[in-house]
Amino acid sequence: MEFDGDDGISFETGSAEVVDLRAKYIADHFSDANQKIAFLTHFKRNPLGVQKEMNNWYLEQVAGDPSALRTLRVDLEKELYPEAAEINSGTYDELKDVAFFMHGDILPGKHFNLDNPETWNREILKLHKTNTLIKETLEYAQRTGIMNSGRPREVALELYDHLLREFSESESTSLSPGTDKSLGNYFEAGGNCRHKASHLQLMLQEAGIASRYLRVQSGIEWIQGDISWYGRHAIVEVDIEQNGMYALLLDPNQQLRGTRTELNFSQYRGDLTFIPRSLLGMRVLDEDAKPHEEFGIDAATGAKKYAIPREHANVVWRPKSVVD
C-alpha cells in the first residue's frame, strides 16, 4: 500500500472560486449562539472526536485548504480556554492524565506549584499552536492524517520521522526559570525530551490519532531483571490499534520507538513499559513499504525501560474554561 505524502496531495480549489471552508463549517455546525455553546461543550468533552470529525468533514468537500479548519479549531480553543495574564490557581486548572493538549496549555515541571513561582525552576512551557515556527509541521500532520485515514500506525511513524528531520539538532540552553517560552522557540533553537515529545503529541492530534504525552522515569536494563533508573524523561504513547491499549511508544529525543510491553518488577511502584532491543534498529511501515534507515543504535546496548508513575501520566496547567 502506497503511503500518501505531500507529493500526491493537492489542496487547491481547481477553479478561480475560493472555497471558504471556515465559513462553510461554521454554517454546517453552529450557525447561532446556542449551537456554538453546544459545540464548545462537545469539543471540551471530546476534543479528539471533534478533530476527527473535522478531518472527515474535509474529505466530503470538493475543494479547499484544510488549514482553514485547523485555524478555526485553534480559535475555538482560544475562546474556550482564554489565556490569563497571571498564572495561578484562580486562572488555571491543574489537570492530570491529559490526552489532548489545548492551545495555551502549560507543561509544568515535576515540582512546580501553581501558586508558588519560586518552585518554577525552569521555563513556563506554553503550547501555542499558532506559533509560526511550528505551523508547517502541524499543517503537514493534519494533511497526512486526512489523506491516510484509517492508518494510524503508518501516520504516527511518518510524523515521528518528520519531526526528527525538521527539529533543530542544536541543544538549547534557554531554561530561564519562570519565563514564558512557546514550544516553537525550541523547534528552531533546539530542545530536549519534553519539547520534542510535546511537539509530536500536537502533530498526532492534528492527524486525528489517539496518543498521550507521558512523563516517565527512564532506565536501562543491562542485566535481565536489573534496571538502572537514571532520570525523568518524556515520551509519547500511541493507540495504533484504536482499542485504548496505546501499543506504540515513541521517544523522539532518544530516537527510539517500539511496542509496549507490561512488566511487573516489584522494585518500582508503577507500571513499566518496555521497548525490546530487537525493535530499536529498523522499522518497516507494512509489507509493501521499503525498509527505512537504521538509527545507528548499538545492538550491544541494554534495553530501554520506561516507568510510568502510578498516580498520573502527566500534568497540565490549563486556562480555566468559559463553559462548564
C-alpha positions in Angstrom: 0.0 0.0 0.0 1.4 3.3 -1.0 1.8 5.9 1.7 0.2 9.2 0.7 2.6 12.1 1.2 2.6 15.7 0.2 3.8 14.8 -3.4 0.5 13.1 -4.1 -1.8 15.6 -2.5 -3.4 18.7 -3.9 -5.4 21.1 -1.7 -6.0 23.7 -4.4 -9.6 24.6 -5.4 -9.1 23.7 -9.0 -11.0 26.8 -10.1 -11.0 30.6 -9.7 -13.5 30.3 -6.9 -12.1 30.3 -3.4 -13.8 27.9 -1.1 -14.2 29.3 2.4 -14.1 26.1 4.4 -14.2 28.0 7.7 -17.5 29.8 6.9 -19.0 26.6 5.5 -18.0 24.5 8.6 -19.5 27.2 10.9 -22.7 27.3 8.8 -23.0 23.5 9.0 -22.2 23.1 12.7 -23.1 26.2 14.8 -24.9 29.0 13.0 -26.2 30.6 16.1 -25.1 31.3 19.7 -26.9 28.4 21.3 -25.4 25.9 18.8 -22.0 27.4 19.3 -22.2 26.8 23.1 -23.3 23.2 22.5 -20.4 22.8 20.1 -17.9 24.2 22.5 -19.2 21.9 25.2 -18.9 18.9 22.9 -15.4 20.0 22.0 -14.4 20.3 25.6 -15.6 16.8 26.4 -14.3 15.1 23.3 -11.6 17.2 21.6 -10.1 14.3 19.6 -13.5 13.3 18.4 -14.1 16.8 17.1 -10.6 16.8 15.5 -11.5 13.5 13.7 -14.9 14.9 12.7 -13.3 18.0 11.1 -10.8 15.9 9.2 -13.6 13.6 7.9 -15.8 16.5 7.1 -13.0 17.9 4.9 -12.9 14.7 2.9 -16.5 15.3 2.0 -15.7 18.7 0.5 -14.9 19.3 -3.2 -12.1 21.7 -2.6 -10.3 24.0 -0.2 -7.3 24.1 2.1 -7.8 22.1 5.3 -5.5 24.5 7.2 -8.6 26.8 7.4 -10.2 24.2 9.6 -7.1 24.0 11.8 -7.1 27.7 12.3 -10.8 27.6 13.2 -10.3 24.9 15.7 -7.4 26.7 17.4 -9.5 29.9 17.5 -12.3 27.9 19.3 -9.7 26.6 21.7 -8.6 30.1 22.5 -12.3 31.1 23.0 -12.9 28.0 25.2 -9.7 28.4 27.3 -8.7 32.1 27.2 -5.2 32.7 28.5 -4.8 34.9 31.5 -2.1 37.4 32.2 -1.4 35.9 35.6 -0.7 32.2 36.3 -2.2 30.9 39.5 -5.0 28.6 40.7 -7.5 31.4 40.1 -6.9 31.5 36.4 -5.6 28.0 35.6 -6.6 24.4 36.5 -4.1 21.7 37.2 -5.1 18.6 35.3 -3.7 15.1 35.3 -3.7 12.3 32.7 -4.4 14.7 29.9 -4.9 13.0 26.5 -5.4 16.1 24.3 -3.4 19.3 24.5 -5.2 22.6 24.0 -3.8 25.9 22.8 -2.3 27.7 25.7 -1.7 24.7 27.9 1.4 24.8 30.1 3.6 21.8 30.8 4.9 22.4 34.4 8.0 20.8 35.9 7.6 17.9 38.3 7.9 20.0 41.5 6.1 23.1 40.1 3.4 24.6 42.5 0.8 26.6 40.6 0.6 29.2 43.3 4.3 29.4 44.2 6.5 30.9 41.4 9.6 30.1 43.5 9.1 26.5 42.6 9.2 27.2 38.8 12.9 26.2 38.3 12.7 26.2 34.5 10.8 27.8 31.7 7.0 28.0 31.7 6.5 25.9 28.6 3.4 27.1 26.7 1.8 25.1 23.9 1.0 27.8 21.4 -0.4 26.1 18.2 -0.3 29.4 16.3 3.4 29.8 16.6 4.7 30.4 13.1 7.8 28.2 13.8 5.8 25.1 14.1 2.9 26.0 11.8 4.2 24.0 8.9 4.8 20.8 10.9 1.3 20.9 12.3 -0.3 21.5 8.9 1.8 18.7 7.5 0.5 16.4 10.2 -3.1 17.4 9.5 -2.8 16.8 5.8 -1.0 13.4 6.4 -3.7 12.3 8.7 -6.5 13.3 6.4 -5.0 11.6 3.3 -4.2 8.4 5.2 -7.3 8.0 7.3 -7.6 4.6 9.0 -3.8 4.0 9.1 -2.8 5.3 12.5 0.4 3.2 12.7 1.8 4.4 9.4 0.8 8.0 10.0 2.3 8.0 13.6 5.6 6.7 12.3 5.7 9.1 9.4 5.0 12.1 11.7 7.7 10.8 14.1 10.2 10.7 11.3 9.1 14.1 10.0 9.7 15.7 13.4 13.2 14.1 13.6 14.0 15.5 10.2 12.8 19.0 11.0 13.5 19.6 14.7 16.7 21.6 15.3 19.7 19.4 16.3 21.0 22.3 18.4 20.8 22.0 22.2 19.1 24.9 23.7 20.4 26.4 26.9 17.3 28.6 27.4 15.8 27.2 30.6 15.1 30.6 32.2 13.2 29.9 35.5 9.7 31.2 35.4 10.0 32.8 32.0 7.2 32.1 29.4 8.5 30.2 26.4 6.5 29.0 23.5 7.1 25.5 22.2 8.0 26.9 18.8 11.2 28.5 20.2 12.7 25.1 20.8 11.8 23.8 17.4 14.2 26.3 15.9 16.7 26.7 18.7 16.8 23.0 19.8 15.3 21.4 22.9 15.1 18.2 25.0 12.7 15.4 25.6 9.7 17.5 26.8 9.9 19.9 23.8 10.2 17.1 21.2 7.6 14.8 22.8 5.0 17.6 23.3 5.5 18.7 19.7 5.0 15.2 18.5 1.8 15.0 20.6 0.5 18.1 18.9 1.3 16.6 15.5 -0.5 13.3 16.3 -3.6 15.3 17.5 -3.7 17.2 14.2 -3.7 13.9 12.4 -6.7 12.7 14.5 -4.7 9.9 16.2 -5.2 9.0 19.8 -2.0 9.5 21.7 -0.7 10.7 25.1 2.3 12.7 26.3 3.9 10.8 29.2 6.2 11.9 32.0 8.2 8.8 32.8 11.2 7.5 34.6 13.8 6.2 32.2 16.2 3.4 32.7 18.4 0.8 31.1 18.4 -3.0 31.8 22.0 -4.0 31.4 21.4 -7.3 33.2 18.0 -9.1 32.8 15.7 -8.0 35.7 18.2 -5.4 36.9 17.2 -1.9 35.8 19.3 1.2 36.4 17.0 4.1 36.7 18.7 7.4 35.8 16.3 10.2 35.3 13.0 11.7 34.4 12.0 11.7 30.7 9.2 12.4 28.3 7.8 10.2 25.5 4.6 9.6 23.6 2.3 6.6 23.5 0.1 6.0 20.5 -3.1 4.0 20.2 -2.2 2.4 16.8 -4.7 -0.5 17.3 -7.5 2.0 18.2 -8.5 -0.1 21.1 -7.3 2.1 24.0 -4.2 0.0 24.6 -1.6 2.5 23.3 0.7 -0.2 21.9 3.3 2.1 20.3 5.9 4.1 22.2 7.8 6.9 20.5 10.8 8.6 22.1 11.9 11.4 19.7 14.6 12.7 22.0 16.5 9.3 22.1 15.2 8.4 18.6 13.7 5.2 19.8 10.4 3.6 19.0 8.9 0.2 19.6 5.9 -1.8 21.0 4.7 -1.5 24.6 5.1 -4.5 26.9 3.9 -4.5 30.5 6.3 -5.7 33.1 5.9 -6.1 36.9 9.1 -5.5 38.7 8.5 -5.2 42.4 11.3 -2.7 42.9 9.3 0.1 41.2 5.9 1.2 42.3 4.4 2.0 38.9 3.7 0.2 35.7 6.7 -0.4 33.4 6.8 -0.1 29.7 9.5 -1.7 27.6 11.0 -1.2 24.1 12.6 -4.6 23.1 16.2 -4.3 21.9 15.2 -6.1 18.7 13.0 -3.3 17.6 15.4 -0.4 18.1 17.3 -0.5 14.8 14.9 -0.5 11.8 11.2 -0.3 11.1 9.0 -1.2 8.2 5.7 0.5 7.7 3.9 -2.5 6.2 4.6 -5.4 3.9 4.8 -3.3 0.8 6.8 -0.4 2.3 10.5 0.0 1.7 12.8 -0.5 4.8 13.7 2.7 6.5 17.1 3.8 7.6 18.6 2.4 10.8 19.0 4.8 13.6 22.6 3.6 14.3 21.8 2.2 17.7 24.4 -0.2 19.0 22.9 -3.6 19.3 25.0 -4.3 22.4 23.4 -1.6 24.5 20.9 -2.5 27.1 17.2 -2.5 26.6 15.4 0.8 27.3 12.8 0.8 30.1 10.2 3.5 30.9 8.3 3.6 34.1 5.0 5.5 34.3 4.2 6.8 37.8 1.1 5.2 39.2 -0.5 8.5 40.3 -0.6 10.2 36.9 0.9 10.0 33.4 1.3 13.8 33.0 0.3 17.1 34.5 -1.0 20.2 32.5 -1.9 23.7 33.6 -4.9 24.8 31.5 -6.6 28.2 31.4 -10.0 28.0 33.1 -12.8 27.2 30.7 -15.6 29.6 29.8 -18.2 26.7 29.6 -19.0 24.0 32.2 
